[in-house]
Amino acid sequence: MNAKPKSSSRVRPWLIAGVVVVCAVFAWRYFSGGDAAESPAQGGAGAQAQKPGGGQGGGRRAMRRSPVQVAETRSENVPNYLSGLGTVTAANTVTVLSRVDGQLMKIHFTEGQQVKAGDLLAEIDPRPFEVQLTQAQGQLAKDQAILANAKRDLARYQSLAKTNMVSRQELDTQASLVTQTQASIEADKGAVDSAKLQLTYSRITAPIDGRVGLKLVDEGNYITSGGSTGLVVITQTHPIDVLFTLPESDIRSIQLAQKSGPLTVEAWDRANQNLLTTGTLLSLDNQIDATTGTIKIKARFDNQDDILFPNQFVNARLKVSTQDNAVVAPAAAVQMGNEGSFVWVLGEGNKVSKHLVTTGTRTAENVVITGGLSAGERVVTDGIDQLTEGMQVEVVQPVSASAGGEAKPARAEGARPARQEK
């Protein structure tokens, strides 16, 4: 009776060991079966990994490749820009002042409106100036009548002087009276012209083309010609200027570029992301700021779409030359190390190698490579942190944000997709 329990106790450990081996085999096949690129040599290594002490986890890590994204360098013509911070300034700014004293009767402009030179902006009470004009005209008429009478008397004295009926002194006195009256008439004419001018000044007109700002005085106020506040400020925005600064070391480049013709200037927004408009270089200042070591530069823009506004902050980019057939790489591919700038180049068999490069013009998206790289080479732009020399990687394609999901690896035809882990 004791034989059966002893036989059962011998079979049970072998049964448990067999179940464990079967589970281990299925587990290994489950986790290692998704690698589409597995070669016979790798299969042999995997078989050895199942042996005791074979390090199954280390074999699995050796078969996985680091995912990277790559881009191809290209050859293109790259413009060279000098960049500086600038402020938009009106081509002309005028504070409209009254030239005469009086009560402001009427304002004829709308705040913010575009006006032309000569447009009526405001009217001052003209009645005092009309009265002054009438008085001046009356005085002129009076003196003209006196002159006519003096001339007739002078003619009589001249006739009588021939017969010695009047003395020579009386003749000279009458001649002086005529001259004096003529002078008075000239003064009266000046008074009439002055009164007309004052009457004209009672109608305030725009001195330049431009945009009017907010009114500074309301209708009904008494204004004077000596005031500094003014009625309104007009800024000329068609065209408009941008004033920016560049280091004094760039002056020579600008002067050489000017010999080829007008230079193009681009105005970018505050974030330096969007191109606002394009204009031309207008002038350089005649001296360098000794405090900052910079020179002021003015560019002019047509601004018919009013995209630039006075006192707006912009980034100005002055084009001085164009570099033909330059090698251009994505900015994300160029890294900085102790030895200088470098890129990871993807070669045969998807193996990466580190190339030292020299860089030129740099933008937010691209970098000009002046040495160490040729057009048409593939460089790594993402997944750079884990790379080592000669490492074999897996190239994945970027997925747009609208598509969603993660980047998928670029697989060869007929490759078996990896099993998704649950």
MARGUMI-977382 format. One line per field, with one value per residue (C-alpha): residue number from 0; residue in one letter; x, y, z. Coordinates in steps of 0.5 Angstrom, whole numbers, plus 500, padded with zeros to 3 digits. Example, Ala and Ser with C-alpha at 12.3 -4.5 7.8 and 13.67 -1.06 7.14 Angstrom:
k: c(0	1)
r: c(A	S)
xx: c(525	527)
yy: c(491	498)
zz: c(516	514)
***
This chain:
k: c(0	1	2	3	4	5	6	7	8	9	10	11	12	13	14	15	16	17	18	19	20	21	22	23	24	25	26	27	28	29	30	31	32	33	34	35	36	37	38	39	40	41	42	43	44	45	46	47	48	49	50	51	52	53	54	55	56	57	58	59	60	61	62	63	64	65	66	67	68	69	70	71	72	73	74	75	76	77	78	79	80	81	82	83	84	85	86	87	88	89	90	91	92	93	94	95	96	97	98	99	100	101	102	103	104	105	106	107	108	109	110	111	112	113	114	115	116	117	118	119	120	121	122	123	124	125	126	127	128	129	130	131	132	133	134	135	136	137	138	139	140	141	142	143	144	145	146	147	148	149	150	151	152	153	154	155	156	157	158	159	160	161	162	163	164	165	166	167	168	169	170	171	172	173	174	175	176	177	178	179	180	181	182	183	184	185	186	187	188	189	190	191	192	193	194	195	196	197	198	199	200	201	202	203	204	205	206	207	208	209	210	211	212	213	214	215	216	217	218	219	220	221	222	223	224	225	226	227	228	229	230	231	232	233	234	235	236	237	238	239	240	241	242	243	244	245	246	247	248	249	250	251	252	253	254	255	256	257	258	259	260	261	262	263	264	265	266	267	268	269	270	271	272	273	274	275	276	277	278	279	280	281	282	283	284	285	286	287	288	289	290	291	292	293	294	295	296	297	298	299	300	301	302	303	304	305	306	307	308	309	310	311	312	313	314	315	316	317	318	319	320	321	322	323	324	325	326	327	328	329	330	331	332	333	334	335	336	337	338	339	340	341	342	343	344	345	346	347	348	349	350	351	352	353	354	355	356	357	358	359	360	361	362	363	364	365	366	367	368	369	370	371	372	373	374	375	376	377	378	379	380	381	382	383	384	385	386	387	388	389	390	391	392	393	394	395	396	397	398	399	400	401	402	403	404	405	406	407	408	409	410	411	412	413	414	415	416	417	418	419	420	421)
r: c(M	N	A	K	P	K	S	S	S	R	V	R	P	W	L	I	A	G	V	V	V	V	C	A	V	F	A	W	R	Y	F	S	G	G	D	A	A	E	S	P	A	Q	G	G	A	G	A	Q	A	Q	K	P	G	G	G	Q	G	G	G	R	R	A	M	R	R	S	P	V	Q	V	A	E	T	R	S	E	N	V	P	N	Y	L	S	G	L	G	T	V	T	A	A	N	T	V	T	V	L	S	R	V	D	G	Q	L	M	K	I	H	F	T	E	G	Q	Q	V	K	A	G	D	L	L	A	E	I	D	P	R	P	F	E	V	Q	L	T	Q	A	Q	G	Q	L	A	K	D	Q	A	I	L	A	N	A	K	R	D	L	A	R	Y	Q	S	L	A	K	T	N	M	V	S	R	Q	E	L	D	T	Q	A	S	L	V	T	Q	T	Q	A	S	I	E	A	D	K	G	A	V	D	S	A	K	L	Q	L	T	Y	S	R	I	T	A	P	I	D	G	R	V	G	L	K	L	V	D	E	G	N	Y	I	T	S	G	G	S	T	G	L	V	V	I	T	Q	T	H	P	I	D	V	L	F	T	L	P	E	S	D	I	R	S	I	Q	L	A	Q	K	S	G	P	L	T	V	E	A	W	D	R	A	N	Q	N	L	L	T	T	G	T	L	L	S	L	D	N	Q	I	D	A	T	T	G	T	I	K	I	K	A	R	F	D	N	Q	D	D	I	L	F	P	N	Q	F	V	N	A	R	L	K	V	S	T	Q	D	N	A	V	V	A	P	A	A	A	V	Q	M	G	N	E	G	S	F	V	W	V	L	G	E	G	N	K	V	S	K	H	L	V	T	T	G	T	R	T	A	E	N	V	V	I	T	G	G	L	S	A	G	E	R	V	V	T	D	G	I	D	Q	L	T	E	G	M	Q	V	E	V	V	Q	P	V	S	A	S	A	G	G	E	A	K	P	A	R	A	E	G	A	R	P	A	R	Q	E	K)
xx: c(500	506	508	503	505	512	511	507	512	517	513	511	518	519	512	513	520	517	511	516	521	515	513	520	520	513	515	522	518	513	518	523	519	517	524	523	530	532	538	540	546	542	537	543	545	538	538	544	541	536	541	543	547	546	543	536	535	541	540	534	537	542	537	533	536	535	530	532	529	534	534	538	543	541	545	541	543	543	542	547	543	545	540	538	533	529	523	518	518	514	517	515	511	508	504	499	499	494	498	493	489	481	476	476	469	469	474	473	477	476	481	485	483	488	488	492	496	491	485	481	482	479	476	478	473	474	470	476	480	475	474	482	481	476	480	486	482	479	485	488	483	483	491	490	485	490	495	491	489	496	498	493	496	503	501	498	505	509	505	505	512	514	511	514	507	509	516	520	520	512	513	518	513	508	512	514	507	506	512	510	503	505	509	503	499	505	504	496	497	502	496	491	495	497	489	488	493	491	484	487	490	484	482	487	490	494	501	503	499	499	494	491	492	487	485	488	483	475	471	469	476	480	487	493	499	504	501	506	500	497	491	493	499	499	504	506	506	506	512	514	521	525	530	535	542	548	555	560	564	558	559	564	560	554	558	561	554	551	556	551	545	539	539	533	531	526	522	520	515	517	518	522	517	513	515	511	514	520	523	530	536	535	541	546	548	554	557	558	555	561	557	555	559	553	551	544	541	534	530	524	518	512	507	501	497	499	502	507	505	509	513	512	518	521	527	530	534	539	541	548	550	548	552	551	550	551	550	545	543	537	539	537	542	548	550	556	561	568	571	566	560	558	553	551	551	547	551	551	547	544	550	552	558	560	563	566	563	564	558	556	550	544	537	532	531	537	545	550	555	562	566	566	559	557	550	545	548	543	544	540	535	532	534	541	542	544	548	555	560	558	552	546	540	532	530	523	518	516	508	505	501	494	495	496	500	507	512	513	519	520	521	523	518	516	518	514	511	513	508	504	506	500)
yy: c(500	505	504	508	514	513	513	519	523	521	523	530	534	531	534	541	541	540	545	550	549	549	556	558	556	560	566	566	565	571	576	575	573	580	582	582	582	576	572	565	568	571	565	561	566	566	559	559	565	560	555	556	562	565	572	572	579	581	578	581	588	587	585	592	598	606	609	616	621	623	628	629	635	639	644	651	659	662	669	672	677	682	682	687	690	696	700	703	710	715	718	725	727	733	737	741	748	754	760	765	766	765	760	753	753	746	740	737	730	724	721	716	718	718	726	729	735	741	738	742	740	745	752	758	764	768	774	778	777	779	786	787	786	791	796	795	796	802	805	803	807	813	814	812	818	823	821	823	830	831	829	834	839	838	839	846	848	846	850	856	855	857	864	865	865	860	859	853	851	850	846	842	841	838	834	831	830	826	821	820	819	813	810	810	806	801	800	799	794	790	791	788	782	781	781	776	772	772	770	764	762	761	755	750	745	738	740	733	727	722	719	723	721	723	730	734	740	740	744	751	752	758	756	761	761	760	753	747	742	743	740	733	729	727	721	720	712	711	710	709	707	702	705	699	698	694	693	697	691	690	697	695	689	694	699	693	691	698	698	693	697	698	693	689	689	685	687	681	681	681	673	673	668	672	676	682	686	688	694	698	701	708	711	710	714	719	717	710	710	710	707	701	700	700	704	707	704	707	702	705	701	702	700	701	695	699	692	697	702	707	705	698	693	689	685	687	683	686	682	683	678	671	664	660	652	652	645	646	642	642	646	640	636	640	639	642	638	639	639	643	643	636	631	624	621	615	610	603	598	604	605	612	616	622	628	634	640	648	652	659	662	660	660	657	652	651	651	652	647	650	644	637	635	634	635	629	626	623	626	624	630	626	621	623	623	615	614	612	611	605	604	601	604	604	610	612	617	623	623	630	632	632	625	623	617	616	615	608	605	605	597	593	589	583	584	581	587	586	583	589	588	588)
zz: c(500	501	494	490	494	493	486	486	489	484	478	481	480	473	471	474	471	464	465	467	461	456	459	458	451	449	453	449	443	445	446	441	435	433	430	422	421	425	421	422	426	431	431	434	439	441	442	446	450	453	456	463	465	457	459	455	457	455	448	447	448	443	438	439	435	437	433	429	424	418	413	407	406	400	395	394	394	401	402	407	412	417	423	428	432	430	431	426	425	421	415	417	424	424	430	427	431	430	427	430	436	437	439	435	431	428	427	420	421	424	429	425	418	412	410	404	404	404	407	412	419	423	423	428	429	422	424	428	422	417	421	421	413	412	417	413	406	408	410	404	400	404	403	395	395	399	394	388	391	393	386	383	388	386	378	380	384	378	373	378	380	372	373	380	383	389	392	391	398	397	391	394	400	396	392	399	401	395	396	403	401	396	402	406	401	401	408	407	402	407	412	407	406	413	414	409	411	418	415	411	418	421	416	419	413	413	412	409	407	413	418	424	431	437	437	443	443	443	439	443	446	445	442	442	437	442	445	444	445	438	435	433	430	423	422	415	414	406	406	413	416	420	424	427	429	427	429	427	424	419	415	410	408	407	403	399	397	396	390	386	387	392	398	400	408	411	417	421	427	434	435	429	426	420	415	415	409	404	403	401	405	405	409	414	420	419	425	430	437	441	447	444	438	433	427	426	419	416	411	408	406	402	407	403	407	413	416	419	425	428	434	433	435	429	427	421	416	411	405	403	399	396	397	391	391	399	403	408	413	418	424	429	426	428	435	439	443	446	439	435	431	429	425	425	418	416	412	409	413	417	421	424	424	427	422	425	421	420	420	416	416	421	421	426	421	417	418	412	412	410	411	413	409	402	399	399	405	410	417	424	426	432	437	437	445	445	439	439	433	428	432	427	428	425	421	423	419	423	423	423	429	425	424	431	434	434	429	426	423	416	414	409	404	407	414	419	424	431	436	440	448	452)
***
